[in-house]
């Protein structure tokens, strides 16, 4: 993440996912369903929600993912 920017670079993540066989994990900015969907639309293999869970700011039910 860039200082002062509190969201992932979805364009970069999609570019990596589209151009590699590496299983990409979306990380660090996932705290709501909208961001989970954005990550999924980028083609990530999975995503990490640890920081949001630990800090108590996860704002959705992740059971459908």
C-alpha positions as CSV (number, residue, x, y, z in Angstrom):
1,X,0.0,0.0,0.0
2,X,1.1,3.5,-0.6
3,X,1.1,5.9,2.3
4,X,-2.2,7.7,2.7
5,X,-4.0,5.3,0.3
6,X,-6.3,2.9,2.1
7,X,-7.4,0.7,-0.7
8,X,-5.8,-1.9,-3.0
9,X,-4.5,-1.2,-6.5
10,X,-7.1,-3.3,-8.2
11,X,-5.8,-2.5,-11.6
12,X,-2.4,-3.8,-10.7
13,X,-3.8,-6.9,-9.0
14,X,-5.9,-7.8,-12.1
15,X,-2.9,-7.3,-14.3
16,X,-0.8,-9.7,-12.2
17,X,-3.6,-12.2,-12.0
18,X,-4.2,-12.0,-15.8
19,X,-0.5,-12.4,-16.7
20,X,0.8,-15.1,-14.4
21,X,0.1,-18.6,-13.2
22,X,0.9,-17.6,-9.6
23,X,-2.0,-18.0,-7.2
24,X,-2.4,-14.4,-6.0
25,X,-3.9,-13.7,-2.6
26,X,-5.6,-10.3,-2.1
27,X,-4.4,-8.9,1.2
28,X,-4.3,-5.9,3.5
29,X,-7.4,-3.8,2.6
30,X,-10.2,-6.3,2.8
31,X,-12.8,-5.0,5.4
32,X,-16.1,-5.2,3.6
33,X,-18.1,-7.2,1.0
34,X,-17.5,-4.6,-1.8
35,X,-13.7,-5.0,-1.5
36,X,-14.0,-8.8,-1.4
37,X,-16.0,-8.6,-4.7
38,X,-13.5,-6.3,-6.2
39,X,-10.7,-8.7,-5.4
40,X,-12.7,-11.6,-6.8
41,X,-13.3,-9.7,-10.0
42,X,-9.5,-9.2,-10.3
43,X,-9.1,-13.0,-10.4
44,X,-7.4,-13.6,-7.0
45,X,-7.1,-17.1,-5.8
46,X,-8.1,-16.0,-2.3
47,X,-8.0,-13.1,0.1
48,X,-6.9,-12.4,3.6
49,X,-9.1,-10.8,6.2
50,X,-7.0,-11.2,9.3
51,X,-6.3,-7.5,10.0
52,X,-10.0,-6.6,9.7
53,X,-11.0,-9.5,11.9
54,X,-8.4,-8.8,14.6
55,X,-9.2,-5.1,14.6
56,X,-13.0,-5.7,14.6
57,X,-13.7,-3.8,11.4
58,X,-14.8,-6.7,9.2
59,X,-18.2,-5.4,7.9
60,X,-19.8,-8.5,6.3
61,X,-20.6,-12.1,6.4
62,X,-17.9,-14.0,4.6
63,X,-19.6,-17.4,4.7
64,X,-20.7,-17.1,1.1
65,X,-17.1,-16.8,-0.1
